[in-house]
Amino acid sequence: MLIGFLLLVIAGCSSALAGFGRTRATRGRGVVAYGLPAVPWLAALAMLASASAQTAPQGEIVVMDEVFREGAISAGSFSPRIPAGWREWRLDGAPQGPVGGLSKEHAYASPKFHSLSIPVPDRGAWGWESAQAPLRGRSRPPRINFVLRPSADFSGGAPVAILLFVDAQGAPMPAATQVAIDLPPGDAASWTERVVALDPARIPEGAGTFMMRLGVRRTDGPASGAVFFGLVRAMLPNADGTGARVRGAQPFNWFAFGDPVVFKPQGELPEGTTTVKGRVLDSEGREVGVKTVDAATFASGGWNFIPKAPGHYSVVFTARTPAGDVVLADEYHDRAQNNQIALFQPEGHAFAVVRPRDADRPPATALGYHITCSNGRIRSMGDTEVRIAKLAGASFARFHVTWPELEPAKGQFRWETLDYFVDKCREAGLEPAVCFYGTPRWASAKPDDARFFVHVWAYNAHPPRELADWTDFIGAMVDRYRGDVRIWGVWNEPNLPGGSCYWHGTPEDFAAMLKAAHATIRARQPEAEIWLDGTGSRYSEFYRRIVQLGAGGTFDKFGLHGHGANPAPLDRIDREHGVAPHGWVNSEWHAALQRYNSPAYAMSEPARALRMTLDFLRMLDLGASRAAYFEPFNLVEKETLRFHAEGGMPLNHSSGIFRQRPYLQPQYNAVVMANLGRWLSGDVAVDATYAFGNQRAAHLAGTRPLLVFWTTSEQPEPLDPRLQKALTGRMIEDWEGRQAAAAEGFVLKSQVLHAADLAEVPADWPRASGVFSPRADARHHQPAVGA
């Protein structure tokens, strides 16, 4: 347990101690330490667990949270000494010898983690300096927790923390602004926590961030031993408006057209709030409504608004208070790979207004979503992804399961996670497509390869030592689920040498595993559909080699990945080797995936949505039978992509139809995909494509014959007379669900897909090829994080 719980306050903040008995005081550089009651170790762990939340308890948000879990990563390996995001510092003639580093001698947060060990220097002071942490001015001063302990032989030194400030332009501020905090080391027998409340006056004007130096300075007596830091956490008071926690009255802020849109606060309004104004913007940023309600009405019945048309909207809420207007918006934090934390606070609350789907029409078999199947996802979100996929018009859900999770020890199976997602898909009417990959460490041919790539341990990406372990696992899985799962995907992205984190074996190894998987599945479930999952044309030589090894007939369909997927190079290899043609699916369609500085990143939301929908139609035109949109939720939000790229993870992406942070909200492409799901039904195919000057059209055959059309012009333009004539008397709907009769003078919006029911196309329409303008960007074929 903790033997002491001390509050350190920068001079001038002692009022925070009201109600606590003062036991002793030690003075450092403007620091006073007071003794407080002991806190049990389990309670400390509970507090620690809260750090993974986006906001800290009691009205605070975390801006630094270091438990020294892993070392800095380089070339796939974690440093055993250098903590991620930290660098050495020395002052006052400290020697160039070792400054310590990560240690397994003591670990505070978990036995699997480390502490930061800093020895006593012969002279001066030294230690480790953190990445920058955000500040928000003097109105929100940080409170900092330190957990430390000395070694039994510690002498001749004193633990110290130093705050260094950086201005909003990224320049270090003068040394005179630094704040030094002496930290009494406590008892070597256990951990001591010390809490610092920074006096707002010590924050220099113009400071944008701060860095934390942890160290030991030389004092009197023989230099011996070290200090171990187990935790450093800094928290800011919540931003004004965050505590209101305004949310839509319908799940996911998803409203039916014609129903009132209602938002209510789930928390507390800012002090003294008299009224709350909601300003509504449509997808083009135009103001379409303003409504003000008094604070009591907002708190009890909420704010409501009835849009005149379906579509994607956002609303900005502003509270009127005696101190001025306060935007009611949630602040959240995100952490980069280099351990740096940044704060973000989007002002708008996005919501969708959609028309109901015709219940008599079956969903399009081609349209599905890739969802995350893991214990962690169950704990954090339950079946939310399944529900959203259904809401958006999906007919199937593709997801990964890993052999290590399902069989953590030989012969010991854990089916709970897969049971849950298969059952939830079936309950929602979605067909599950299960991709399995990964080798448990106990079965791996290289169990000691402990490198880490993107999010996969290398030993999980090697083939098994014994092929029988692989087939035993597959056999047990198929036996259990063959009544509920018909589609099986073998492995994930094995064909990306130098670019895949999922496979480190050879084509020979993989061909043997693919043959064995095929034989095992077919023996138990002859009707199964088998996908070679995660293949692609970028490295088609991998596929050529496994075909040469006799594996070309061991699956039914290519499971391609990415945006701009095309099976043509793989089809050619099949023909060259006399292999029967394969069908294809896009089992991980990077429909709207964007990374920092990728082509999609610079696009407007309508442009990105048009790129997405045309890619879907192009795949149908090339014979794809299914496309699994990757993914319902953003991995990270678009506003954080630069932060993640500069923090060491350029592969992080934003690709969902919903944003996760600060809470689940539909994005523009969610409305587009939902309406695409409304339009399409059954087995959809592209019947023919046409060009009318700048305007393009595609006729879709299926349960509902449909004409979709758009303009390539950057400006709106009148509907082509030939289209006008064929559609006269029909209702035209755009991809936000807004309808208008096809009257004379109808104008096509730029970068917007339109649709109308049309069973037959005039015979004299000019057919054209290439209307979907595929522009496959190689960067979109890189493996997606979490894919």
N, C-alpha and C positions, 0 to 999 in steps of 0.2 A: 504494500500500500504506500501511498504518498505519506512521507513523514511531516511534511510542512506544506502549507498553502499560503504563499506570501503575496501580498499586493505591493507592488512598487509603483510609486506615483512620482512623476516629475513635479518638482516644487510648484505649489499652487493648485494641485488637484486633490488635496487631502480630504476634501469633502466627500469623496467617494467612499471613505472609510466609515461613514456614519453607521453606528450599530455594531461595530466590531470592537473587541477588546484589544487595546494596544499592549503588546507584550514586550517589545524591545524595538529599538531603532538603530539602524546602521546607515551611515552616510557615505555615499559615493559622490560623484560629480552631479550634484543637484538631485540626488535620488534618496528617497526615504523608504525603508523596508519595514513592513509591519507583519506580525504573526497572525494567522487566521486558523480556524479549525482544520483538522486533517480531513482529507477527502479520500474515500476508498478507491483502490485501484480500478475496480470495475466501473465505478462512477466516472473515473477519468477516461476509461475506454469508451463509455457511452458518449461522453462529450466529444471524444476523438472521432467516433463514427459519424457524428453530425457534420463533420467537415466536408464530407462528400456531397452534402446537400448544397444547393445553389445559394442559400442564405443561411447564416448562422442563427442560432436561437437568440431570443430576447432582442430582436430588432437590430441585428448586425449582419453584415455580409463579409465573408472571408476574402482577404486579398493576398494573404500568404499562408500557406499550410504545408509545412515540411515535417515529415515523419521519417525521412531518410530511408525510403523503401528500397530504392535501387540506385546503382551508380550511373554515371553518364554513359550513354550508349555510343559506341563507335564500331563501325564495320560489323554490326550485328552482335557485339559483345558488350556486356555491362562492366564498367570499370569496378574493380574490387575496392578502389580507394577514393576516387573522385566522385562526390555527390552530384547528381544531375542538377544542372543549373547554377552551380557554385564554382568559385575560383579563389585561389589563394591570395592573401594580402599580408603585407609586412609593414611595420612602422618602427621608427626610433631605433634603427640599426639592428633590427631582428636578423638573425643569421639566415643563410640560404639553405639550411637543413630541412628535413621533413617537417611539414606542418600538420602531420596526422592525416585524418580522413575517415572514411567509413570504417566502422568497427562492429564485429559480431559479439564483442565481449559483453556489451549491454545493448538491449533493444527495448524501447519503451512501448511502441504501439502494437507490435506483434513480434513473437519470437522469430518470424521469418524476415523481419526488417533489420535495420542497422541503427546505430547511433553515430553521431559525428564526434570523433575523438580528437581533441586538440591538446598537445603536450605543452608543458611549461617551457617557454623559450629561455635561452641563456641570457638574453637581454632584449629590451624593446617589447614589442607586442606583435602577435601574428594570429592568423586564423583563416576563416573562409567568408567570402562575400556572396550574397544571394543575387539572383536576377532582380530586375526592377519590379516593384509592386505599386499599384496605383494609389494615388491620393485624390481626395476631392475637397481640398481646401480646409481652412480652419474650422468651418462649421461641422466637419465630420472627422474629428481627430481619431487616430487608430488606438486600439487597445491591443496589447501584445502579450501573448503567453509564452513563457520559456519553461521548459522542463529539462533539468540538468542534474548531474551528480558528479562528484569528484572520485578519482581512484583512491584506493586506501592509502597510497603513498604520496598523495598530492601535497606539495608545499612549494613555497617560493613564487607563487603566482596568484592571480586573481582573474576569474572569468569576467568578460566584458562584452557588451553589445554596443555597437555604434550605428546610428542611423545616418545615412548619407542621402542628401536630397538632390533630385535632378529636375530641371525646369521643364516646362511644357514643350520646349523645342528639343529636348534630349541632352542638353548641356549640363555637366555637373555644376552644382551651386557651390559657393565659397566654403572653404573648410570651416569658417567661423559659424556656419549654420548647422554643423554636425551636432548630434546629440549623443553623448556617451553615457552608458548605463552600466554601473558596476553591479554584478550579480553575485551575491554571496553564494558560495558553492553548495552549501548544505552538507548533508551527511553522506558518507560513502556507502552506507548500508542500503539506501533506497533513493528513489527519485524525489526531487523537490520541484514544485511548480511555483513560478514567480510571474506575476501579472503587472504589466506596466500600462498605465493610462497616460498618454502623452498630453501634456499641457498644449492646448491649441496655439498659444503664443509662441511655442517652439517650432511651429511649422512656418517656414519662410514664405513670404508672398511669392506667388508664381510657381511654387513647387508642383510638379505634375506626378512624380513618382518618388519612391524612396528605395534604397537598397539597405539590406541588413548585413552588418559584419558581426560574426560571432568569433570570439577569440579569447586568448589568455594574455595578460600583460605581466611582465616580470615585476616581482616585489622583493622584499628582503628574505634572506634565508636561502638554504640550498634549493636548487631547481630540481623538482622531482614530480613524476606522475603526470596526469592529464585530467581534463574535464570532458565529460561526455554530455552532449546535447541530444535529447531524445525527441524533442518537439519544439518547433517555433511556429506560432500562429499569430497572424495579425488580422484584426477585424475593424471595419469602419461601421459607424452607425448607419442604418438604412437611409437611403435617399428619401426626401419628402415625396409622398405619393406612393411609395412601394408598399407601405402597410395596408393600403386599401384593397389590394388583390382583387381587382375588378375582373369578373368572368361572365361569359355568356350563359344564359339560362339553359341552353341546349348543349348536349355533349359536343365537344370539339368546336364550339362556335359555329355549328352547322344548322341552318334554319331552312324550313320549307317555305317556298315562295307563297306569299299570301298571309303567312303567320307573322305576328309581331316579333321583331328582333328585340330581345330583352337582355340587358346587362345589369348585374348587381354587384356590390362590394361584398367580398367574403371576409374582409378584415376591417380595420378602423380607418375612417376618413381623417385627413389632417385636422389638427386641433382648430376649432373655430370655423369649420366649413359651413357656409350658409347655403350655397347653391353649387350644382354640378352641371356643366355644359358638355354636351356631346356633339362633336362636329364630324359629320360623315363624309367620307371621300369615296368615289367610285374607283374602278381599276385604272382609270386614266388620270387620277389625282384631282378630279373636279369635285368641288363641294356640292353635295346633293341634299344636304339636310343639316339643320342645326336645331337642337332642342335643349332647353335648360329646365332642370327640376330642382326643387329645394332639397336640402340634405336629408331631411327626414323621409321624404318620398323615395329618394335614391336608396337609402339604407333599407327601407321596408319593402317597397314594391318594385324598385329598380327603375331604370331608364328604358323607354321603349320607342321603337321606330319601325315604320312599315315602308320598305323600299318599293318604289313603283315598278321595278324590274328585277329579275334575278341577276346574279352576278357575284363578283368578288368585291368586297368593300373593306374599309377600315374606319374605325372611329377613334377619335382622340378625346379623352375626357379631361376636363380642367375643373378643379375645385377652387371656388372663390373663398379665400380666408382673410383674416385681418392682416396677415403678413404679406398678402399678395396672392396671385394665381399659382396653383400647383398642379402640374400634370400628373394624373393618376396612371402611372406606368411602372411595371416591375423592372427592377434592376437584377441582373444576373452576372455571375462570374464564369469564366472559362479558363482552363489551364492548358498551356502549350507543352510540347515534349520537353522543352528546356526547363520546365517547372515554373515558368512565369505565369502569373495570373493577371487577367485583365477584366475590367468591368464594362458591361454594355447595358443600355437602357432604351430599347425601341419604344417610341411614344405611342404608336397606334396599336389598337386591338383589331386584328383581322377577323372577318367573318364571311361565311359563304351563304348565299341565298340560292337555292336550287329547286328546279321543278322535280316532282316525283317521277320515278321510273314507271313505265307501263308494266304492271305486274304480270300481264299475260305474255309478255315477250321474254324468252330466256336470255340470259346474259351472253355476250360474245365469248365463244370458247377461246378466242385468241388473247383475251385481255386478263392479265393476272398481276400479282405483286409478289416481290421477294420480301419475306418477313424474317425476323430474327427469332431463332429457336434456341433459347438458353434459359438456364435457371435464373440468371440475373434478370432477363427480360420478364419472366413470370413475376419475380418479386417486385420489379419496378413498375410494370405496366400491365401485367396480366394479359388479357387477350385483346388489348386495344388495337394492335396492328391488324388483327383478323377483322375486327369490327370496322375499321377504317377501310380496309380492302373491300369488304362487302359494300360499304356505303358508297365507294367510288365505282362500283359496277363490275368488280372482278368476278371471274368464274373459277379461278384456281389460285392457289398460293404455293409458291416454291420456297423452300427453306433448307438451310444446312443443318445437319447433325454431325457431330464428330465421334468417331470411334472411341477416342480417349474418354469422352464424357459418358458414352453409353456402356463401355466396358473398362472401367478404371483399373481393374485387376483381372487377370485371366479367369474367365468363367464366371465373373461376378458382374451381372448386368444391372444397369440402372435405367429403367425405361420411363421414369416419371415425367421427364421433360418432354420426350417425344409423344408419350400418351396424351399429355395435356394439349399440345398443338394439333395433333391429328384429330382429337376429339373436338376441339374448338373449331377447326376448319369444317368438319363434317356438320356440326351444329349450325354453322353459318351458311351451309350449302356451297362451300368452296372445295374443289378437288385438291387434295394435298399432293405435291410433287416433292419427294424427299431426296436431297443430294447428301451423300455421305462421303466423308474424307477424313484424313488424319490417322496417324498411327500412334497408339499409346506408347508411352516410354518403355513399358515393360515388354512390348513386342517389337520395338524399333530395332532396325539393323545398326543404328548408331545412337544408342541411348545417352552417350556422353557428349553429344553435339549440342551444347547449351547456348548456342547463338540465338538471337532473337531478331526476327525480321517482321516489321510492320506490326503484327499482332500474333505471330505464330512462333513457337519454339521450334528450332531446327529439328530436334529429334522427332517431332510429330510429322515432319515433312519428308522423312526417309521411309522407304518401303519396310515392311516387316521382315524379320529374320526368317520366319517360317510362314509360308503361304497358307498353311492350314489354319493359322490363327485368324487370318483375313477371312477365309471362307467360313469358318465356324461363326464368326461375328455376323457376316452377311446372312448366313442361314438362319441364325436365331432371330435376326431382325425381320426377315421376310416371313418366317413362320408366324411371328407375332402380329404383323400388320397386313398380311396379304388380303384380308377382307376389307381393309380401309384404304390402302395405298396401292395404286396401280402403276404410278410413275416413279422410277428410281433413277437418280443421277449418280454416276460413278465419278468420284473425286471432284476437285474444283481447281480449274486453271492449272493443269499439269504442264501445259505446253509453253510456258513463258520463261525460258532459261534466262537467268539474270534479272527477271522481272517478277517472278512469282515467289510468294512466300509460302506456297502450299506444297511444293514438290521439289525435292532435292535429289531424287533418284534419276535413273537413266530411262530412255525409251524402252529398253529391254525389260527393265523392272516393271515399268508401267504396263507394257503389253501382257506380261504374265499375269499381273493383277487384274487387268481388264478381262482377259479370257476366263480367269477363275471366277470373277464376279458374275459374268454372263452365264456360265454353266451353273453356278449356284442358284441364281435367280430363276432361270428357265426351268430347272428341275423342280422348283417349288411353286412357281407361278408362271405357267407358260404364256398367259395373256398379258404379262407385264410389258410396259413400254420402258426401254432402257435408253437413257441419254448419256452420251459421252460429254460430261458436263464441264463447261469452262473452256471449250476449245475456241479457236479463232484462227484467222488467216495470217495474223502477224508473224507467227512462227510455224508456218505450215510444214516445215521440214520435220518437226516432231511427229506430226500426224503421218507424214510419208513413211517415216521409219516404223511406226507401230503397224501400219498397213503391210509393209514388207515383212514384218514379223508375224503376220497372219491374224492380226486383231481387227481387221476391217469389217468382219462380219459379226462382231460381238456386241453390237449395239444397234438401236433403231434410228436414233436421231442425234444430229449434232446439237449440243447445247452451247450456242455461241454467246459471247458476252460483248457488252459495250454499245456505243452509239455508232451507227453506220455499219453494222455487222453484215457480212456477205459470205455465203457459203461457197461461192464460185471456185476459189482456189482449192478447197477441200473436195469439191465435186470433181475437179480435174484429176486430182490424185486418185480418187475412186475409179474413174474411167481408165486412167493409165494402168491400173493394176487389176482391172477386171472385177472390181468390187461392186456389188449391187448398190444402186443409188440410195442414199440416206435422206430422210426428211430432215427438217431443222426447226429449232426453236431458238428464241433468244431468252435464255434462262436467267439472265441478269442484264436487263436492258437499262443502260445508263441514259435514260430518256432525257433527263434535264440536269445531269451531273455537271457540276462546275467546280473547278479548283481556282485558287488564286492565279490570276493572269492567264487562265485558259481562255479560248475563244468564247465559250459560253458565259464566262464571268463578266465580259464587257457588254453582253446583250441586255436589252430591256426584257422585262418579264414577258410581254407579248411575243417578242422576237424569239426568245428561248422556247416559248410554248409552241410557236409555229415550227421551229426546228424539230421539236419533239414529235408533234403530230404527223408531220410529213415523214419523219423517220419511221414511225409506226406504219403508215400507209405504204412506204417503200418496202418494208419487210413483208407485208402482206402480198405486195406485188411480186416479190421474189419467192413466194411460196412458204413463208414461215407459218407454222400452225399455231404458235403461241409466243407471247412476249410477256415476261415477268418484269414489271416496272421495279427498278431498284431506286428507292425503297419508300415505304410510307412516310418515314420520318427523316429529317435531316440528321446526318451524323454530327455536324456542327453547322452553325448558322452562317449565312453569307457574310454578315458583317464581321465575322471572326476569322475568315479565311486568310487574310493577310497576316493577322496575328499568329495563326498556326504555321503558316509557311515560314515566316521569319523566326519562329520558335523551334524549327527543326522538323516539321512534318508537312512538307509541301503536298503529300498525297491526301491530306484531309480534304474532304469534299462536302458540298451541300447538294443534295440530290432528291430530297423527298417532296411529297405533295403537302406535307405538314411541317411546320417548324416545331421543334421540341421546346425551345427556350425563348422566353421565360416560362411559357406554358404552351400546350398544344393549340395551334391555330392554323387554319387552312391557308395555303398559299394560292397564288393565282392559278398555278397549274393544277391544283386540286379541283377547282371548278371546271377547268377545261377537260381533265380526265373524267370527271363525273359525267359531264355532258357527252363526251365521246362514248362512255359506257351506256348512256341512255339511248344514243343514236343506234349503236351497233347491237346486233342480236344474232345468236346462232353461229353457224360457220360462215364467217365473212371472207370474201375474196374480192380483189380488185378486178372488175370486169373489163374496164377500158379507161384510158386516160386521154385528155383533150387539152388543146391550147387555143386561146382566143386572145391574141395579142399578149398583153401583160397578164391576162387572167388564165387560170388553170382549173381543171375539173377532173374528178375521178368518179366513175360510177362503181358502186359497191354492190355486189350480189350477196344475198344471204336471206335470212328470215325477213328482213326489212330492206328491200331495194332502196338505195339512197344515193343521192348525188351530193358530193362535197366539192366546194369550190372556194377559190381565194384569188387575190391579186398579188403579183410580185412587185407591184409598184410601191414606193415608199409613201405615196399619198393615196387617199381614198379616190375611187373613181366609179362612174356609173356602171351598172351591170351591163355586160355585153348584150347587144340586142338578141343574139341567138339564144343566150341563156335566158334572157328576159322572156322571150316568146315561149320557150319550153316550160318555164316555171310560172307563167301567168295563172292566177287563181290559186296558187299554192302558198303555203306559209314557209317563209325562210327563217331559220333560226341560227344565231351565231353561237360560238362555243361557250359563251357565258349564259346561254339560255334565253337571250332576248329575241323576241319574235317580231316579224313585220311581214305584211303581205308583199308578194312580188309584183308590186305595181310599177308603172312607168316612172323612171327616175330613181329607182332603188340604187343606193350607193353601197359599194363594197368597201368595208373598212380595211385599211392597210394592216397586214400582219395578223389577220383574224380569219379563222376557218368558218365557213358557213355551210349549212346543210339544208336539204329539202327532200321530201319523199318524191321519188321518180322511178317508176317501174321500167319504162322504156326510154331510150335515148334516141333522138332523131338520127336517121341514118347518114345525114350529110354533115354531121359534126366532124371537125378536123381532128383526127387522132394524132397523138404525139407521144413520144417516149421521153423518159428522163424528167418528167414534170416534177418529181419529188426532190430533184436537185440534191442527191446525196453527197455530202462532203464529210467523209469519215476523217475525223481528227485522230491521229495516232495516240495523242495523249489520253484520249478517252478509252483507249484499249488497255491502259495501265490497270493493274488490279486495284479495285476499290477497297479502301480500308473497311474491314468488317465484312467484306464480301465472302 
